[in-house]
Structure formats: structure tokens, C-alpha cells
Amino acid sequence: MKKEPKLNFRATWREVAKKQKPLMLAMIILAMMSVLLLVFTFFTLKPQNTVVIVGYGDVYGEIAGLSGGYRRDSWMNMLAFPLLAIIFGVVHNFLALRIYRKHGRDLALTFIGVTMLLVVATFVVILRLTGEW
């Protein structure tokens, strides 16, 4: 049984930078969006408050027979949003490089596009929870 060679992220990044300009640009835009999300999430954290709104459970409330609405909990639960920003910016870019190496540019661009939509959706969720929107 032959062992598959390890994926060399540095070589793949160089190849993307030289030959796949649209993919490189999409990865840079995703990283910038994630940094913006990270900064925004740190500004919306309210550690001085002991209880903040951390979720909205209207659909779940209907299914479980509970009254839906906003869920309050410790502000520490809001640390999930900065964690998401780091995952979107770093991990998803590495995953895009892996997808590019194994399946090609089109699928990697699609993956980056879906991740960008997730970043925008995260912004919307934060804005809804903080009552800004």
C-alpha cells in the first residue's frame, strides 16, 4: 500500500499566487472579512454586563413547545463569534488550499464564496442579537 504524499501548503500557496489570481484574491478578501468580523465581535462583547442576549430561539421554541424569543446568558457565550472569525479566516483558507490541490480551482472558489456568505450571516446574527438591526 503506497502512502499518499503530504500536502505542502507553502508550495500550494505559491502555485495559487502565481497561477490562480481569482482564487488568491478571494482568499485575501475572506481573510480581510474575517479580521473585520473579529474586530467587530470584540467591540460588541460586553464583559461589564453579567447577562447578555446570546441567541434567538423562535423556531426551536415552537418545536419544543416552549415560548420562543431571545435567550439570555453569560457574555462568555459570545466568545463563540470571535472564534468563528478565526476559523473562517485561517482554517477555511487552509481548507481552500487543500480543496484546490485535490479538486481544482472551481470547487475551492465555491468553498471560499460560501464561507464569505457565512461571514456575512455572522455579522447579521450579531447585529440582530445586539439590537442594532
Disulfide bonds with the S-S distance in Angstrom:
none
